[in-house]
Amino acid sequence: MDSARRGPSYDGAGTAPRALATEAVHAGRDDLARQGLHAPPIDLSTTYPSHDSRGEAARIDAFAATGAEPDGPPVYARLGNPTVARFETALARLEGTEAAVAFASGMAALSAVLLVRASLGLRHVVAVRPLYGCSDHLLTAGLLGSEVTWTDPAGIADALRPDTGLVMVESPANPTLAEVDLRAVAHACGSVPLLADNTFATPVLQRPAEQGARLVLHSATKYLGGHGDVMAGVVACDEEFAGRLRQVRFATGGVLHPLAGYLLLRGLSTLPVRVRAASANAAELARRLAADPRVTRVHYPRIGGAMIAFEVHGDPHEVIAGVRLITPAVSLGSVDTLIQHPASISHRIVDADDRRGAGVSDRLLRLSVGLEDVEDLWADLDRALGERQRPPASAGVRETVPGI
């Protein structure tokens, strides 16, 4: 986490570097005091009046040409919204990119990226498993006309073709928390854009753009919002790519509601505190699970974080049924702790052989650790795991990942 302490950008005046925690609180809000405001306003307008129709036409023409954000007052909510723009500014500052473009969900954000590349005739995608189950399905099923080649990180360069438009990785990956060397992967991509899904790590733990990724994807529903009450997606990138994404967003309508933009901006202000506190809880739970004879393997990334995956000797469905404090539910990144069985829920849509080949076993459980007291969380897990009995000799050798 120390490498991410300093923010990657400058303050509103461009005069001094600011720490990540400071950026999280102030980015996207630098103009408020000058307006006599403290909390960011919420602009719920869908349309905006203008008596200068010639000027409005010129701004629409400029947007159609480049996708740049129109100068002057807003035109229509599908082109952009001032409240959402504050969130986009803040997230770009945290990720160290020129721009960010927000969408109605993480899948809408990924779809827009694929459509941008397909519009240039670059429909081929090289991807590394595991990915989030719906991302895997979107690529495998070719729902947007894309074609995917699955490979391991070492095979990326050989998998590239003249029509390859994108390389996609997720690190730490959902749900196994496998990590890839983003800098090495970016080098292997050559001129093909690397998209790194940074949902699990957040910019608190890593900034993929600093390691060569051109596109950084978030399901903002998760840690960026942080309270389980907003659905959104966002891509942090350079301004050129952002312009194309805005054009796709305008054409397809996958816009983010202003209230969601407001909640996300508010969520960013506590992101570093939440991620670090939840990560401390997760590290302790991972340590205890690794020493527990009822658990065969624990996955916890070297980078740290608040996500744990673990495999059990017994029936994982009984663990899900047995928790009382922990919530059995999909999603992650909330202030409260969630547990789910990926093979049944988040990755059910992935072919069973592909799922298992990516390390998503039928006994794997995924735990999104929240901000509760760690002793209360452990008491709930301990009870849900059942009787402490010696596993049978055929159960296999216990394994842990090096991050524990």
C-alpha positions as a Markdown table, in Angstrom:
| # | Residue | x | y | z |
|---|---|---|---|---|
| 1 | Met | 0.0 | 0.0 | 0.0 |
| 2 | Asp | 2.9 | 2.4 | 0.6 |
| 3 | Ser | 3.6 | 2.7 | -3.1 |
| 4 | Ala | 0.1 | 4.1 | -3.6 |
| 5 | Arg | 0.3 | 6.6 | -0.7 |
| 6 | Arg | 1.1 | 9.6 | -2.9 |
| 7 | Gly | -1.5 | 10.6 | -5.4 |
| 8 | Pro | -0.6 | 10.4 | -9.1 |
| 9 | Ser | -1.8 | 13.9 | -9.9 |
| 10 | Tyr | -1.8 | 17.5 | -8.7 |
| 11 | Asp | -4.3 | 19.6 | -6.9 |
| 12 | Gly | -6.8 | 21.8 | -8.5 |
| 13 | Ala | -4.3 | 24.6 | -9.1 |
| 14 | Gly | -1.7 | 22.1 | -10.4 |
| 15 | Thr | 0.9 | 23.3 | -7.9 |
| 16 | Ala | 1.6 | 20.5 | -5.5 |
| 17 | Pro | 1.4 | 16.7 | -5.4 |
| 18 | Arg | -1.3 | 15.4 | -3.0 |
| 19 | Ala | -1.4 | 12.1 | -1.2 |
| 20 | Leu | -4.0 | 9.5 | -2.3 |
| 21 | Ala | -6.1 | 10.0 | 0.8 |
| 22 | Thr | -6.2 | 13.7 | 0.2 |
| 23 | Glu | -7.2 | 13.2 | -3.5 |
| 24 | Ala | -9.9 | 10.8 | -2.4 |
| 25 | Val | -11.5 | 13.6 | -0.2 |
| 26 | His | -11.0 | 16.6 | -2.5 |
| 27 | Ala | -10.8 | 15.5 | -6.1 |
| 28 | Gly | -13.9 | 16.5 | -8.0 |
| 29 | Arg | -14.7 | 19.0 | -5.3 |
| 30 | Asp | -12.0 | 21.6 | -5.8 |
| 31 | Asp | -14.4 | 24.3 | -7.0 |
| 32 | Leu | -17.0 | 24.0 | -4.3 |
| 33 | Ala | -15.6 | 26.5 | -1.8 |
| 34 | Arg | -15.4 | 29.2 | -4.5 |
| 35 | Gln | -19.1 | 28.6 | -5.1 |
| 36 | Gly | -20.0 | 28.9 | -1.5 |
| 37 | Leu | -20.8 | 25.2 | -1.3 |
| 38 | His | -19.5 | 22.4 | 0.9 |
| 39 | Ala | -21.4 | 19.3 | -0.3 |
| 40 | Pro | -21.4 | 18.7 | -4.1 |
| 41 | Pro | -24.8 | 19.5 | -5.7 |
| 42 | Ile | -26.9 | 16.9 | -7.5 |
| 43 | Asp | -28.1 | 18.0 | -10.9 |
| 44 | Leu | -31.1 | 15.8 | -11.9 |
| 45 | Ser | -31.9 | 17.6 | -15.1 |
| 46 | Thr | -32.4 | 15.6 | -18.2 |
| 47 | Thr | -32.4 | 18.5 | -20.5 |
| 48 | Tyr | -31.0 | 22.1 | -20.4 |
| 49 | Pro | -32.4 | 25.3 | -21.9 |
| 50 | Ser | -30.5 | 27.2 | -24.5 |
| 51 | His | -31.5 | 30.2 | -26.6 |
| 52 | Asp | -28.3 | 29.9 | -28.7 |
| 53 | Ser | -29.3 | 27.1 | -31.0 |
| 54 | Arg | -26.3 | 27.8 | -33.4 |
| 55 | Gly | -23.9 | 27.5 | -30.6 |
| 56 | Glu | -25.6 | 24.4 | -29.3 |
| 57 | Ala | -25.4 | 22.9 | -32.8 |
| 58 | Ala | -21.6 | 23.6 | -33.0 |
| 59 | Arg | -21.0 | 21.9 | -29.6 |
| 60 | Ile | -23.0 | 18.9 | -30.7 |
| 61 | Asp | -20.9 | 18.7 | -33.9 |
| 62 | Ala | -17.7 | 18.9 | -31.9 |
| 63 | Phe | -18.9 | 16.1 | -29.7 |
| 64 | Ala | -19.8 | 14.0 | -32.7 |
| 65 | Ala | -16.3 | 14.5 | -34.2 |
| 66 | Thr | -14.1 | 13.8 | -31.1 |
| 67 | Gly | -16.3 | 12.8 | -28.2 |
| 68 | Ala | -14.8 | 15.6 | -26.1 |
| 69 | Glu | -16.9 | 16.9 | -23.3 |
| 70 | Pro | -18.9 | 19.9 | -24.7 |
| 71 | Asp | -17.8 | 23.4 | -23.6 |
| 72 | Gly | -20.3 | 25.6 | -21.9 |
| 73 | Pro | -23.6 | 24.5 | -20.3 |
| 74 | Pro | -24.9 | 21.0 | -20.6 |
| 75 | Val | -27.0 | 20.0 | -23.5 |
| 76 | Tyr | -28.7 | 16.8 | -22.7 |
| 77 | Ala | -28.2 | 14.2 | -19.9 |
| 78 | Arg | -27.2 | 11.5 | -22.4 |
| 79 | Leu | -24.2 | 13.6 | -23.4 |
| 80 | Gly | -23.1 | 14.2 | -19.9 |
| 81 | Asn | -24.1 | 15.3 | -16.4 |
| 82 | Pro | -22.3 | 17.7 | -14.1 |
| 83 | Thr | -22.6 | 15.5 | -11.0 |
| 84 | Val | -21.4 | 12.4 | -12.8 |
| 85 | Ala | -18.5 | 14.4 | -14.3 |
| 86 | Arg | -17.3 | 15.2 | -10.7 |
| 87 | Phe | -17.1 | 11.5 | -10.0 |
| 88 | Glu | -15.3 | 10.9 | -13.3 |
| 89 | Thr | -12.8 | 13.6 | -12.5 |
| 90 | Ala | -12.1 | 12.2 | -9.1 |
| 91 | Leu | -11.6 | 8.6 | -10.2 |
| 92 | Ala | -9.3 | 9.7 | -13.0 |
| 93 | Arg | -7.2 | 11.6 | -10.5 |
| 94 | Leu | -7.0 | 8.5 | -8.2 |
| 95 | Glu | -6.1 | 6.2 | -11.0 |
| 96 | Gly | -3.6 | 8.6 | -12.5 |
| 97 | Thr | -5.2 | 8.9 | -16.0 |
| 98 | Glu | -6.3 | 11.8 | -18.1 |
| 99 | Ala | -10.0 | 10.9 | -18.0 |
| 100 | Ala | -12.6 | 8.5 | -16.8 |
| 101 | Val | -16.0 | 7.7 | -18.3 |
| 102 | Ala | -18.8 | 6.3 | -16.1 |
| 103 | Phe | -21.6 | 3.9 | -17.1 |
| 104 | Ala | -24.7 | 2.4 | -15.6 |
| 105 | Ser | -22.8 | -0.8 | -14.6 |
| 106 | Gly | -19.5 | -2.5 | -14.9 |
| 107 | Met | -20.8 | -4.7 | -17.7 |
| 108 | Ala | -22.0 | -1.6 | -19.6 |
| 109 | Ala | -18.5 | -0.1 | -19.3 |
| 110 | Leu | -16.9 | -3.3 | -20.6 |
| 111 | Ser | -19.4 | -3.5 | -23.4 |
| 112 | Ala | -18.6 | 0.1 | -24.5 |
| 113 | Val | -14.9 | -0.8 | -24.6 |
| 114 | Leu | -15.6 | -3.7 | -26.9 |
| 115 | Leu | -17.8 | -1.6 | -29.1 |
| 116 | Val | -15.2 | 1.0 | -29.5 |
| 117 | Arg | -12.6 | -1.5 | -30.7 |
| 118 | Ala | -15.1 | -3.3 | -32.9 |
| 119 | Ser | -16.0 | -0.1 | -34.6 |
| 120 | Leu | -12.4 | 0.0 | -35.8 |
| 121 | Gly | -12.6 | -3.6 | -37.1 |
| 122 | Leu | -10.7 | -4.9 | -34.2 |
| 123 | Arg | -13.0 | -7.6 | -32.8 |
| 124 | His | -10.5 | -10.1 | -31.5 |
| 125 | Val | -9.8 | -10.1 | -27.8 |
| 126 | Val | -7.0 | -11.9 | -25.9 |
| 127 | Ala | -8.0 | -12.6 | -22.3 |
| 128 | Val | -6.6 | -14.4 | -19.3 |
| 129 | Arg | -8.8 | -16.4 | -17.0 |
| 130 | Pro | -10.2 | -16.2 | -14.5 |
| 131 | Leu | -12.3 | -13.1 | -15.1 |
| 132 | Tyr | -15.6 | -12.1 | -13.5 |
| 133 | Gly | -18.1 | -14.6 | -14.7 |
| 134 | Cys | -20.2 | -12.2 | -16.8 |
| 135 | Ser | -17.1 | -10.7 | -18.4 |
| 136 | Asp | -16.1 | -14.3 | -19.3 |
| 137 | His | -19.5 | -15.0 | -20.8 |
| 138 | Leu | -19.7 | -11.7 | -22.7 |
| 139 | Leu | -16.4 | -12.6 | -24.4 |
| 140 | Thr | -17.0 | -16.3 | -24.9 |
| 141 | Ala | -20.5 | -15.9 | -26.3 |
| 142 | Gly | -19.5 | -13.2 | -28.7 |
| 143 | Leu | -22.6 | -11.3 | -27.9 |
| 144 | Leu | -21.1 | -8.1 | -29.3 |
| 145 | Gly | -19.5 | -9.8 | -32.2 |
| 146 | Ser | -16.2 | -10.2 | -30.5 |
| 147 | Glu | -13.9 | -13.3 | -30.8 |
| 148 | Val | -11.8 | -14.3 | -27.8 |
| 149 | Thr | -8.6 | -16.3 | -27.4 |
| 150 | Trp | -8.0 | -17.5 | -23.9 |
| 151 | Thr | -4.4 | -17.8 | -22.8 |
| 152 | Asp | -2.1 | -17.6 | -19.8 |
| 153 | Pro | 0.0 | -14.4 | -19.3 |
| 154 | Ala | 3.1 | -16.0 | -21.0 |
| 155 | Gly | 1.1 | -16.7 | -24.1 |
| 156 | Ile | -0.3 | -13.2 | -24.7 |
| 157 | Ala | 2.3 | -12.1 | -27.3 |
| 158 | Asp | 1.8 | -15.3 | -29.4 |
| 159 | Ala | -2.0 | -14.9 | -29.3 |
| 160 | Leu | -2.0 | -11.4 | -30.8 |
| 161 | Arg | -3.4 | -11.1 | -34.3 |
| 162 | Pro | -3.7 | -8.2 | -36.8 |
| 163 | Asp | -7.3 | -7.8 | -35.7 |
| 164 | Thr | -6.7 | -8.0 | -32.0 |
| 165 | Gly | -8.2 | -4.9 | -30.4 |
| 166 | Leu | -7.8 | -5.6 | -26.7 |
| 167 | Val | -6.0 | -7.7 | -24.1 |
| 168 | Met | -8.0 | -8.1 | -20.9 |
| 169 | Val | -6.8 | -9.3 | -17.5 |
| 170 | Glu | -8.1 | -9.0 | -14.0 |
| 171 | Ser | -5.6 | -8.8 | -11.1 |
| 172 | Pro | -6.3 | -9.9 | -8.4 |
| 173 | Ala | -8.8 | -12.0 | -10.3 |
| 174 | Asn | -12.4 | -12.9 | -9.5 |
| 175 | Pro | -12.8 | -15.2 | -7.6 |
| 176 | Thr | -9.4 | -17.0 | -7.1 |
| 177 | Leu | -7.4 | -13.8 | -6.5 |
| 178 | Ala | -4.7 | -14.9 | -8.9 |
| 179 | Glu | -2.3 | -12.1 | -9.8 |
| 180 | Val | -0.5 | -11.2 | -12.9 |
| 181 | Asp | 2.5 | -9.0 | -13.5 |
| 182 | Leu | 0.8 | -6.0 | -15.1 |
| 183 | Arg | 4.0 | -4.4 | -16.3 |
| 184 | Ala | 5.1 | -7.6 | -18.1 |
| 185 | Val | 1.7 | -8.1 | -19.6 |
| 186 | Ala | 1.6 | -4.6 | -20.9 |
| 187 | His | 4.9 | -5.1 | -22.5 |
| 188 | Ala | 3.7 | -8.3 | -24.2 |
| 189 | Cys | 0.7 | -6.4 | -25.6 |
| 190 | Gly | 2.9 | -4.2 | -27.8 |
| 191 | Ser | 0.6 | -1.6 | -29.3 |
| 192 | Val | -2.6 | -3.4 | -28.4 |
| 193 | Pro | -4.4 | -1.7 | -25.5 |
| 194 | Leu | -4.3 | -3.6 | -22.2 |
| 195 | Leu | -7.5 | -3.4 | -20.1 |
| 196 | Ala | -6.9 | -4.2 | -16.5 |
| 197 | Asp | -10.0 | -4.8 | -14.2 |
| 198 | Asn | -8.9 | -3.1 | -11.0 |
| 199 | Thr | -12.2 | -3.7 | -9.1 |
| 200 | Phe | -10.7 | -5.9 | -6.4 |
| 201 | Ala | -7.5 | -3.8 | -5.8 |
| 202 | Thr | -8.9 | -0.3 | -6.3 |
| 203 | Pro | -6.4 | 2.5 | -6.7 |
| 204 | Val | -5.6 | 2.3 | -3.0 |
| 205 | Leu | -3.6 | -0.9 | -3.7 |
| 206 | Gln | -2.5 | -0.5 | -7.3 |
| 207 | Arg | -2.8 | 1.8 | -10.2 |
| 208 | Pro | -2.5 | -0.3 | -13.4 |
| 209 | Ala | -2.0 | 2.8 | -15.6 |
| 210 | Glu | 1.4 | 3.3 | -14.0 |
| 211 | Gln | 2.3 | -0.2 | -15.1 |
| 212 | Gly | 1.3 | 0.2 | -18.7 |
| 213 | Ala | -2.4 | -0.5 | -18.8 |
| 214 | Arg | -4.2 | 1.9 | -21.2 |
| 215 | Leu | -7.6 | 1.1 | -19.8 |
| 216 | Val | -8.6 | 0.5 | -16.1 |
| 217 | Leu | -12.0 | -1.0 | -15.5 |
| 218 | His | -14.0 | -0.9 | -12.3 |
| 219 | Ser | -17.3 | -2.3 | -11.3 |
| 220 | Ala | -17.9 | 0.9 | -9.3 |
| 221 | Thr | -20.8 | -1.0 | -7.6 |
| 222 | Lys | -18.2 | -2.6 | -5.4 |
| 223 | Tyr | -15.5 | -0.7 | -3.4 |
| 224 | Leu | -15.8 | 2.7 | -5.1 |
| 225 | Gly | -19.4 | 3.0 | -3.9 |
| 226 | Gly | -18.7 | 0.9 | -0.9 |
| 227 | His | -22.1 | 0.6 | 0.7 |
| 228 | Gly | -24.1 | -1.8 | -1.5 |
| 229 | Asp | -26.5 | 0.9 | -2.6 |
| 230 | Val | -25.3 | 2.0 | -6.1 |
| 231 | Met | -24.7 | 0.2 | -9.4 |
| 232 | Ala | -22.2 | 1.7 | -11.8 |
| 233 | Gly | -19.1 | 1.1 | -13.9 |
| 234 | Val | -16.2 | 3.3 | -15.0 |
| 235 | Val | -13.2 | 3.2 | -17.3 |
| 236 | Ala | -10.2 | 5.3 | -16.5 |
| 237 | Cys | -8.1 | 6.0 | -19.6 |
| 238 | Asp | -6.5 | 8.6 | -21.8 |
| 239 | Glu | -8.6 | 11.4 | -23.2 |
| 240 | Glu | -8.5 | 10.0 | -26.8 |
| 241 | Phe | -10.1 | 6.7 | -25.7 |
| 242 | Ala | -12.5 | 8.5 | -23.4 |
| 243 | Gly | -13.9 | 10.5 | -26.3 |
| 244 | Arg | -14.8 | 7.3 | -28.1 |
| 245 | Leu | -16.3 | 5.8 | -25.0 |
| 246 | Arg | -18.5 | 8.9 | -24.5 |
| 247 | Gln | -19.7 | 8.6 | -28.1 |
| 248 | Val | -20.7 | 4.9 | -27.5 |
| 249 | Arg | -22.3 | 5.9 | -24.2 |
| 250 | Phe | -24.3 | 8.6 | -26.0 |
| 251 | Ala | -25.4 | 6.2 | -28.8 |
| 252 | Thr | -26.3 | 3.3 | -26.6 |
| 253 | Gly | -27.7 | 5.1 | -23.6 |
| 254 | Gly | -25.7 | 3.3 | -20.9 |
| 255 | Val | -25.5 | 6.5 | -18.8 |
| 256 | Leu | -25.0 | 6.7 | -15.0 |
| 257 | His | -27.8 | 8.4 | -13.0 |
| 258 | Pro | -26.8 | 11.6 | -11.3 |
| 259 | Leu | -27.7 | 10.3 | -7.9 |
| 260 | Ala | -25.4 | 7.3 | -8.4 |
| 261 | Gly | -22.7 | 9.7 | -9.4 |
| 262 | Tyr | -23.2 | 11.6 | -6.2 |
| 263 | Leu | -23.1 | 8.5 | -4.1 |
| 264 | Leu | -19.9 | 7.3 | -5.9 |
| 265 | Leu | -18.2 | 10.6 | -5.3 |
| 266 | Arg | -19.1 | 10.4 | -1.6 |
| 267 | Gly | -17.9 | 6.8 | -1.5 |
| 268 | Leu | -14.5 | 7.8 | -2.9 |
| 269 | Ser | -13.9 | 10.1 | 0.0 |
| 270 | Thr | -13.6 | 7.1 | 2.4 |
| 271 | Leu | -12.2 | 4.6 | 0.0 |
| 272 | Pro | -8.6 | 4.5 | 1.4 |
| 273 | Val | -9.9 | 4.2 | 5.0 |
| 274 | Arg | -12.4 | 1.5 | 4.1 |
| 275 | Val | -10.0 | -0.5 | 2.0 |
| 276 | Arg | -7.2 | -0.4 | 4.5 |
| 277 | Ala | -9.4 | -1.3 | 7.5 |
| 278 | Ala | -11.2 | -4.2 | 5.6 |
| 279 | Ser | -7.8 | -5.4 | 4.3 |
| 280 | Ala | -6.5 | -5.7 | 7.9 |
| 281 | Asn | -9.5 | -7.8 | 8.8 |
| 282 | Ala | -9.1 | -10.0 | 5.7 |
| 283 | Ala | -5.4 | -10.6 | 6.4 |
| 284 | Glu | -6.2 | -11.8 | 9.9 |
| 285 | Leu | -9.0 | -14.0 | 8.7 |
| 286 | Ala | -6.8 | -15.5 | 5.9 |
| 287 | Arg | -4.2 | -16.3 | 8.5 |
| 288 | Arg | -6.7 | -18.1 | 10.7 |
| 289 | Leu | -8.3 | -20.0 | 7.8 |
| 290 | Ala | -4.9 | -21.1 | 6.6 |
| 291 | Ala | -4.3 | -22.8 | 10.0 |
| 292 | Asp | -7.7 | -24.4 | 10.1 |
| 293 | Pro | -7.9 | -28.1 | 9.4 |
| 294 | Arg | -11.4 | -27.7 | 7.9 |
| 295 | Val | -10.0 | -25.6 | 5.1 |
| 296 | Thr | -7.8 | -27.2 | 2.3 |
| 297 | Arg | -6.6 | -24.0 | 0.6 |
| 298 | Val | -6.7 | -20.3 | 1.1 |
| 299 | His | -6.2 | -17.8 | -1.7 |
| 300 | Tyr | -5.0 | -14.3 | -0.5 |
| 301 | Pro | -3.1 | -12.0 | -2.8 |
| 302 | Arg | 0.4 | -10.7 | -2.3 |
| 303 | Ile | -0.9 | -7.2 | -2.9 |
| 304 | Gly | -3.3 | -7.6 | 0.1 |
| 305 | Gly | -6.9 | -6.4 | 0.0 |
| 306 | Ala | -10.2 | -7.3 | 1.5 |
| 307 | Met | -11.0 | -10.4 | -0.6 |
| 308 | Ile | -10.4 | -14.0 | 0.4 |
| 309 | Ala | -11.1 | -17.2 | -1.4 |
| 310 | Phe | -10.9 | -20.5 | 0.4 |
| 311 | Glu | -11.7 | -24.2 | -0.3 |
| 312 | Val | -13.2 | -26.4 | 2.4 |
| 313 | His | -13.1 | -30.1 | 3.1 |
| 314 | Gly | -16.8 | -30.3 | 3.7 |
| 315 | Asp | -19.9 | -29.0 | 1.8 |
| 316 | Pro | -19.4 | -25.3 | 0.9 |
| 317 | His | -23.2 | -24.9 | 0.7 |
| 318 | Glu | -23.4 | -25.8 | 4.4 |
| 319 | Val | -21.0 | -23.0 | 5.2 |
| 320 | Ile | -23.2 | -20.6 | 3.2 |
| 321 | Ala | -26.3 | -21.8 | 5.1 |
| 322 | Gly | -24.5 | -21.6 | 8.4 |
| 323 | Val | -23.4 | -17.9 | 8.6 |
| 324 | Arg | -25.5 | -15.5 | 10.6 |
| 325 | Leu | -23.5 | -12.2 | 10.9 |
| 326 | Ile | -21.9 | -12.6 | 7.5 |
| 327 | Thr | -24.4 | -12.0 | 4.6 |
| 328 | Pro | -24.7 | -14.8 | 2.0 |
| 329 | Ala | -25.0 | -12.7 | -1.2 |
| 330 | Val | -23.4 | -11.8 | -4.5 |
| 331 | Ser | -21.4 | -8.7 | -5.0 |
| 332 | Leu | -18.5 | -7.4 | -2.9 |
| 333 | Gly | -16.7 | -4.4 | -1.6 |
| 334 | Ser | -19.4 | -3.3 | 0.9 |
| 335 | Val | -18.9 | -2.1 | 4.5 |
| 336 | Asp | -20.4 | -5.4 | 5.6 |
| 337 | Thr | -19.0 | -8.9 | 5.0 |
| 338 | Leu | -20.4 | -11.0 | 2.2 |
| 339 | Ile | -19.9 | -14.7 | 1.3 |
| 340 | Gln | -20.9 | -16.6 | -1.9 |
| 341 | His | -20.2 | -19.8 | -3.7 |
| 342 | Pro | -18.8 | -18.8 | -7.2 |
| 343 | Ala | -19.5 | -22.1 | -8.9 |
| 344 | Ser | -23.2 | -21.6 | -8.1 |
| 345 | Ile | -23.6 | -17.8 | -8.5 |
| 346 | Ser | -21.0 | -15.4 | -10.0 |
| 347 | His | -19.3 | -17.9 | -12.3 |
| 348 | Arg | -22.3 | -20.3 | -12.9 |
| 349 | Ile | -22.6 | -18.8 | -16.4 |
| 350 | Val | -19.1 | -20.0 | -17.3 |
| 351 | Asp | -18.7 | -23.5 | -18.8 |
| 352 | Ala | -18.0 | -25.9 | -15.9 |
| 353 | Asp | -14.8 | -27.2 | -17.5 |
| 354 | Asp | -13.5 | -23.7 | -18.2 |
| 355 | Arg | -14.5 | -22.7 | -14.7 |
| 356 | Arg | -12.6 | -25.5 | -13.1 |
| 357 | Gly | -9.6 | -25.1 | -15.5 |
| 358 | Ala | -9.4 | -21.5 | -14.2 |
| 359 | Gly | -9.1 | -22.7 | -10.6 |
| 360 | Val | -12.7 | -22.1 | -9.6 |
| 361 | Ser | -13.4 | -25.4 | -7.9 |
| 362 | Asp | -16.7 | -26.6 | -6.6 |
| 363 | Arg | -15.5 | -26.2 | -3.0 |
| 364 | Leu | -14.3 | -22.7 | -3.4 |
| 365 | Leu | -16.0 | -19.9 | -1.4 |
| 366 | Arg | -15.4 | -16.2 | -1.9 |
| 367 | Leu | -15.4 | -13.8 | 1.1 |
| 368 | Ser | -15.6 | -10.1 | 0.8 |
| 369 | Val | -14.5 | -8.9 | 4.2 |
| 370 | Gly | -16.1 | -5.8 | 5.6 |
| 371 | Leu | -15.5 | -3.5 | 8.6 |
| 372 | Glu | -17.0 | -5.5 | 11.4 |
| 373 | Asp | -14.9 | -6.5 | 14.4 |
| 374 | Val | -12.6 | -9.4 | 13.2 |
| 375 | Glu | -13.4 | -11.5 | 16.3 |
| 376 | Asp | -17.1 | -11.4 | 15.5 |
| 377 | Leu | -16.4 | -12.3 | 11.9 |
| 378 | Trp | -14.2 | -15.2 | 12.9 |
| 379 | Ala | -16.8 | -16.5 | 15.5 |
| 380 | Asp | -19.4 | -16.6 | 12.7 |
| 381 | Leu | -17.1 | -18.4 | 10.2 |
| 382 | Asp | -15.9 | -20.8 | 12.9 |
| 383 | Arg | -19.5 | -21.8 | 13.6 |
| 384 | Ala | -20.4 | -22.1 | 10.0 |
| 385 | Leu | -17.4 | -24.3 | 9.2 |
| 386 | Gly | -18.8 | -26.9 | 11.6 |
| 387 | Glu | -17.1 | -29.4 | 13.8 |
| 388 | Arg | -13.4 | -29.4 | 14.0 |
| 389 | Gln | -12.6 | -33.0 | 12.8 |
| 390 | Arg | -9.5 | -34.5 | 11.4 |
| 391 | Pro | -9.9 | -34.6 | 7.6 |
| 392 | Pro | -9.7 | -38.0 | 5.9 |
| 393 | Ala | -6.3 | -39.1 | 4.5 |
| 394 | Ser | -7.7 | -38.8 | 0.9 |
| 395 | Ala | -8.5 | -35.1 | 1.4 |
| 396 | Gly | -5.2 | -34.0 | -0.1 |
| 397 | Val | -2.4 | -31.7 | 0.9 |
| 398 | Arg | -3.2 | -28.3 | 2.4 |
| 399 | Glu | -2.0 | -25.3 | 0.4 |
| 400 | Thr | -1.9 | -21.6 | 1.0 |
| 401 | Val | -0.8 | -18.8 | -1.3 |
| 402 | Pro | 2.4 | -16.8 | -0.5 |
| 403 | Gly | 0.4 | -13.7 | 0.4 |
| 404 | Ile | -0.6 | -15.2 | 3.8 |
